[in-house]
């Protein structure tokens, strides 16, 4: 009985800290709900022993709050696995509460889109499109908010080709082939993100400062990014102009980077501005469904990000962002994990 009371007191104290954090720091509605004993009674004993459970409502959404038991020491991969089992058996989204968080644990949780909170430090709830970092800079996205193609391209270049940190904006513009006006718009968009700052170099120049390492930055921004593909056409191979620069994409690139088998139909990507120069001559050969080649028209030019004749890995991951094929998700995750950051 004494140990039960101690756990109950600690849990109530922790919930009060969480309530203050969510309601006062972030400004979302928060309330504790009915006991969860009926909801969790059929869970296996190993799950009941791993967590303390309570039902919480945040901004109108119910969460089964999971506090790790002081009696267990689980690796984060096991915590993610257990949380998934609890969701499937209870039908409730989970929110894992931690007392502290290191970067490796955070990477694993975010890469698995696992809701978690460290009161007074950080919260990540993709279900509510909520991220708050250690500096208590709250950031909640509207349901439709995404990065512009220009901002997405800049970040992908920074992550894969060459660091853009501490460079004057005019140098970034030159590297990316952007106008000063475009860079100005991109910077205005990026500085709204809690993990990117603008720094003064001197009286005339400013630069970007990234507050997360490359892997953390990708995990933070990837959910704000869309597929680069604007339009897909199909075309016969023999009518493609030899001087039209194309880069292997989609299934063709996937089989190059992973163990997925290639398909019989080749896929290639080209930037929309490049394609516009050839479109009038190719218009009569473009078909919405039939052709030897799957031709992707991209919102940005794949050339600056390409690895040889193949599109870059991160753009490829974004091409498959909405696929429901679990095999593809697994191969892409392994590809990202093996990337040298």
N, C-alpha and C positions, 0 to 999 in steps of 0.2 A: 504493500500500500504506500509506504513512504517513497519508494522509487517511482511509483506511478504519479504521485503528487509532485515530485521534483520535475519529472518530465512535463507534466501539465503546466506547472508554473513557468518553466523555461519556454514552452511552446507559446503560451499566452504573451510572455514578454517579447519573444521574437516576432509574433504577429503584430504587436503594438508598434514595434520599431518599423516593421514593414508598412503598416498602415500610415504612419507619419511620413515615411519616405515617399510612398505612392501619392498620397493626398496632398501633402504640403510641398514637397520638392517638385513633383511632376505635375500635379494639378488634376489627376484623374480621380474619379469617384472610386471609393474602396469600402467594402464591408465584408465582415465575416458572416457565414451562413450556417445553416443547420448542421448538426454532427454528421460525420461521414461513415459511421460504423456500418450502416446498412449497405453503403456503396462499396465498401472495401472488404466485407466479411468473407466473400468468396475468393479473395486473392490468395495465392499460395503463401505459405508461411514465410518463405525466404524473402518475399516482397514486403510482407507486413513487418518483418524484422529489420528491413533495410531503411525504412522511412517512418516518420511520424506524419500523419495525414490531417489536413483540414480543408474545408471548402471555402473558397474566397471568390468574391466578385470584384472585378476591376473593370471600370468603364462599361458596365452592363454585361460583361462576359464572365461566365463561371470558369474557375480554374481549380483543379485539385492540387493544393499546395503540398509539395513534398519537402520535408526537412530530413536530412540524413540523420540516421540514428547514430548516437555517439558510440555505439557498440561495434559499428562496422567501419571498415576502411576500404572503400571500393574505388577501383580505377574509373576514370571518367567514361571510358568506353562501356563499362558495365552499368554505370548510372544511366547512360543514354539508352542502353538495351532494356533495363528494368522500367524506365519511364515509358518506353514504347509499349511494353507489355501491359502496364497499368492503364494506359489510354485505351488500348484495345479491349480490355476486360471491363472497364468502368464506363467507357463512352464519354469520358470527360478529358478536355485538354489539361495537361499538367504544367505546373510552374515549379521549378526546382529552386529552393532557397539555399544559398551558400553563405558561410561566414567570411570567406575570403576567396580570391580568384587569381590564379596565375595565368600567364599568356597561353601556355600549352592547353590548359583545360578550357580556356575561353575559345580557342581556335576550334577544338573538337566540338564544343557545344554549338557554336555558330554554324560550322560546316554541316551539322546535322539539323539545323534550324530548331534547336531545342530551347524552349522558353526557360529563362533563368533570371535570378535576381540576387544581387549582393547588396543588402540595404545600405544606403548612404554612399554607395560607390557606383554601381552600374546595374542596368536592367536591359534585357533583350527579350522582346516579345514580338516575333514576326507576325503572329496572329493579329495583333493590334497595330502592326507597323511601327513599333516603338523601339528606340535605341537610346540609351543614356549612358555616357561614358564616365570615367573616374572624375573628370573635372566638373561633374554635375551640369553638363550642358545638354539639356533635354532636346530631343529631336523626334518629332512624330510626323510621319509623312501622310499626305492625303492618299486616298485609295488609288488614285490614278497617277500620282507623281512619279516620274522617272527622269533620269538624267537625259539631257539632250544628246544627240549623236556626237556633237563636237566635244562635249565634256567627257563622254564615254571614251571617245577616241584618245583624248589627251591622257586619261588615266591608264588606258591599256598600253599606250606607248611608254608611259612612265614605269609601269609594272614589268614590261617585257623587253624593251629595247634600250632605253637609256634614262637615267634619273633626270627628272626635270626640277628637282628640288634646288632652291637657291639660285636658279637661273633668272635673269631679268626677263620680263614678259616678251620683249621684242626678240630675244633669242629663242624663246619657246615658239613664238609665232613663225620664225624662220625655219626651225626644225620640223614643224608640223605642216608648213605650207599654208598657214592661216594669216589673215589680215589682222592688223592691230585691233580693229573693231571687233572681230570675232573673238579674239583672245580676251578682250575686255568683257564681253558677254559671258564667256566661259568662266572667267575668274569670279564674276559676280554670282554665278550659280554655285561654283565649288566652295566659295567661302561661307556658304550657308551650312555646310556639313560640319559636324562637330570635330572631325578628325583632320581638317585641313584649315590652315591659317595663312594669312597674308603677312609677309614681313617686309619691312623697309630695308633696302640695300644701301641706299643713299638718298639724297634729296630728290632724285629724279626717277629712281627705279625701285620696283617692288618684286618680290618673289613668292613662290609657293613654299609652304612648310607642311610636311606630312607628319602627323603625330602618331602614326602607326607604322610598323614595318610592312614590307610588301605583302606578306601572306595575310596579315591582319587587315590591311587595307582592301585586298581583294574580297575577303569575307564580308567586309562592311559595305563595299560599293556594289558587289555583284547583284545583290537583290534590287538595286536601283537601276540596273541595266537591262536593256531589251536585246532581242536578237538583232544583229546588224542587217538582216535581210529585209529589204523594202518590197521587193517583187521577185517572183520566180517565173521564168519562161523556160520553154523547152525548144530545142533547135537542133537541126541536123549538123553534124560535125563538119561536113565538107563545105558549108557555106560561111563558116566563121572566118573573118579576115585574119590572115596570119600575123598581122601587126597588132591585133587586139590582145593586150596583156591580161591573161586570166590566171587565177590561182586556185588550185585544187581545194575543194570545200566539202562540207557536209559528209556523206558516207565515204567519199573518196579520201578525205582528210582523216576521218575517224579511223579508217582501217590502217592509215599510215601511222597514227600516233598510238593506237591501242591494238588489242587483239581481236577486235570485231572484224568479221569477214567483209570484204569489199562487195559491192553490188555490181551488177552488170552495167548499170548506167552511171557514167561519170558525172561528177558535179563540179562546177567551177563558179568562182565569184569575181565580180568586177564592180568598181565604184560607180555610183550613179552618174557622176560628172563625166567620167571616161566613157561610160556606155552611151550617154546622150550624144556624143560625137559620132557614134556608129548607128544609132537607133533607126534613123530614116532609111538607111541602106539595108538594114536587117529586118525592118518591120514586117515585110511580107513572109518572112521565114519563121517568125516567132509564133509559138503555139502555147496555149495554156496547159496542155497535157501531154502532147506527143513530141518525141524527138530523141536523138541519141544522147544529147547533153542536157543536163539540168543546169540552167544558167541563173545564178542568183545576182540580183542587182542590189548592191549594198548601200546603206546610208552614208558610209564613209569609205575611203579608198583602202582596200586591204593591202596595198603594195607596201606601205611603210611599216606594217606590222608583220608581214609575211616571213615565214621561215623557208627560204628558197622558193620553191614553186607551190608551197602549201600555206594556207591561211594560218594565223597564229592560234595557239591552243586556247586562249581565253575567249576569243571570239567564237571558236568552235564550240566551246562549252555553252556559250550564250545561244548559239543556233539551236541547241537541243534543250534549252531551258524548260520548255513546256511539254517535252515528250513524256509519255507515260510508260515507256519501255524501261523496265528496271535494269536490264542488262546494260543498256546504254548509260544510264545513270551511274552504275557501278564502274564501268570502264572510264568514264569521264572523271569520276572522283579519284580513281587511281592515277589517271593522267595528271590531274592537278596536284595530287599529293607528291608525285615524283618530280614536279617542276622545281627547278633551281630558283629559289626566290632570292 
